């Protein structure tokens, strides 16, 4: 059997040690490896057999170029009318996380945003805004931080937010890396999680379960989404999809309650 090549495109400088990438790539490999399909990460030459794009930005030149070739293509963590796609309801999941904080009595809720050029980051922020608006709660600029989905940036953004007056009693971070950075900033400021500030993350990476305290978060079915995207791409490569393109696949996240939040 001739080996086929699939390109997996991420943002230009991915941290492949991050749990997000490990779990996503594990799901893709689970389907492709037994079929002798070779993965190439961010290849410079557009692959002939197919491509998966992970959370592409709106102006990703590689995606625009690949779409013009007409070759098999699936977007993962993005919704498109032009391409096959698999995503999660990021906005709904973010609303669920913020609603949980509100149910605990929190009214001053900060946010740490991801890379806003990415759809999942914009959707998570929209969920935060809509849920606060639904409960007529204040949303102050000094309670908003730009963490870019990065732990160190999340740490720095949370450190700045802690200087705000009044200080928030809770923070919703758009991914677990930023949430873990925020928890570190809170501890270094001499404060306690969750006694002084409750923290909720997003993704449910392995480190979230092992943090001190264990992190309340949204469980994103990363590996399941990756398998579904890989299956769609395989069917497209083998010409087994119906003429009518399948609608975007959208999965639901689940709130996982641990010990990083408390009632006030």
N, C-alpha and C positions, 0 to 999 in steps of 0.2 A: 504494500500500500504506500502510495506517494505521500510524503509528509506535507501537510498544509501549514501555512503560517498565518497567524492572527496577530494583529497589532493591538496592544492595550495602551491607550493614551490617557495620561494623567496630566496634572499641571506640570510645568517644566522641571521642577526640582522636588520630586516626592521624597518623603521620609519613609523608605520601604520598611523600616523597623517599626513604624507606627502600627498599632493594632488594626486600624481602619484598612490599611493596605494588606496586611497579612490575611485578614479574614476575607476580604474581597478576592484577592488573588487565589486563596485556597479554594473558594467556591468555583472560580473559573477553571482552575487546574483539575478540580475533581471531575469535571465533565470532559475536558479536552485531552488530558494526559493519556487516558486509555485509548483514545482515538488517534494517537500519534499527531496531534495538532500542536505545533510549536508556538509558544508565546514570545513575542518581542515587545519589550517595554519601550514606549516612546521612540519607535524606529524612525530614522530620518527619511527612509524610502517608504512610500505608502505601500503596505502589503497588498498582494494580489488576491488573497483568499477572503479576508474579512477584517473587521476592526471593531473594537469596543472602546467607547469613549467614556471615561469616568468623570462625572460631574463637570462637563465642559462649560466654559464661560461663553457668554453670548457672542463674543468676537473671536473665538478660537479659530485661527487661520487654518490649522490642520484639519479641523472638522469641515470647514467650508470647502477646502480643497478635496478632501476625501468624498464628500457628498457629490461633487461634480463627476467623479469617476463612475458612479452608479454601482459600485461594488457593495457587497453585503456589509451592513453597518447597523449597530445597536448602541443606543445611549443608555448608560447606567447612572442612576441618580439624576435623571433629567427627564422631562416630558416634552415630546415633540409631535407635531402633526405630520411632519415630513419623514421622520425616521421611526423605526421600531424603538421602543423605550421602556425601561423599567425604573420605577421610582417609588418613594415612600411619601405619604401624606405629611410632609414636614410641617406645614402650617398647622394642621390639626393636632399633631403631636406636641408642637410647642405650646399651643393653647391648653392642652391637657396638663402640661408641666406647670404652666403659670397658674392655671385654675387650682391645682393642688396646693401651691404656695398660698394662694388667696384663702383656700379652705382652712388653712392653718392659722389664719388671722393676719397674714402679711399684707401690708398696703404699700410699703416703700420697697419696690422690687427693682433691682438693677438688672442690666442685660450686658452680656459680653457677646458681641457679634463676630461672625466668621468673615470670610472673604466675600464682600458684598457683590462682587462681579459674578459670583456663582449663585445659581437659582436656589439651591438648598439653603444658603445663608439668608437670602432675601425672604424666602418663605418662612423660615424660623423667626426672623425678626417681625415679619407681618403677623405671625401668630401671637407673639408677645404683645405687640401693640393692640391687636384686636381684643385680646382677652382683658387687658387692662382697661381698654375703652368700654368693654361690655360691663365692667364693674365700676366704671367712672372713677378709676384710680389715676393718680398723677403719674406722668412720665416725664422726668426731668432729664435735660441733656447731661447734667453732671453725674447721672446714674447710668450713663451709657458708655461702654468701652469698646474699642476696636481691637479684638484679639487675634483676628486673621486665622482662626482655627489652630493657633500655636500656643503651646504651654507657657513659654517665656513671655510672649506678648500678653497672654491672659493674666499672668502674674503682674506685669507692669500696669496693665489697664485696671486691675482690681486695686492695686496700691493707690492709684490716683482716685478711684471711686471712694475709697475709705476716707479720704480727706474731705469729702463732701459734707455739708451740713444742711439739713439733717442727713445722717448716714442711713443707707438702706438697711433693712433687716433681713433681706434675702437677695439672692442673685440667680438669674437664669443664664446659664452659659450654653451657647449654641453647639458646643461639643465637649466631650469629657476632658480633652487635653487642656482646654481653657479653664474648665471647672477645677481641675487639679491644680493648675497654676494659681487660680483664685484662692483655693483653700490654703495654699502655701503662703500667699500674701496676707491672708487673714491671720494665720498663726504667727507670722513674723511681726505683725502689728500688735501682738499680745492679746489677740482676741480668740474666741473659741468657735469652732463649728460643731454643732449647730446652736450652741447657747446664745452667742451674740449675732451670728449671721447664718442663715440656712442657705444651702447651695444645691442646685439641681443642674445636672449636665445633660448630655445628649449623645447617644451611640451605644452605651453599655459595653465599653471595651474592658478587657481583662483587668486593667489597672483600677477601674472604677470599683470593682468588687473587692480589691485588696487594699484600697486606700484607708486612711485612718482619719475620720470614720468612713465606713463604706459609703459610696456616693449614690444618692438617689438620682435616677437618670431615665432617659427614654431608651428603651431597647430597640435598636434599629436592626432588622434582620439582614445584616450585611451579606452573610454567606448565602442565604436563601435568595436574595435579590441577584447576586452574582451568578448563581446557578441558573436562575430563570433567564437572565440576559444571555448567558452562554448558550442555553437551549434554543432561544430565538435565533441567535446568530447561526447556530449549526443548521437549523431548518432552512434559513435563508440561503446559506452556502450550498445546501443540497437541493434547493429548489422545491422544498416541501411545504412552503407556506401557501395558504389560499390566496387567490387573486385579490380578494378584499383584505387589505392590511389589518392586522389585529389592532385593537385599541390599545393605548398605553396601559401597561400593567402598573397599578398603584397599590402598594401594600400599606398596612397600618402599623404604626409603632406602638409599643406598650410601655406604660409607666411602671418602672421598677422602684418600689419604695424601700429605701435602706435607712441609714442612721444620720445622714447629713442634713436633715431637716427636723424642725421641731415646731410645736404649736406655741403661739405667743398670746 
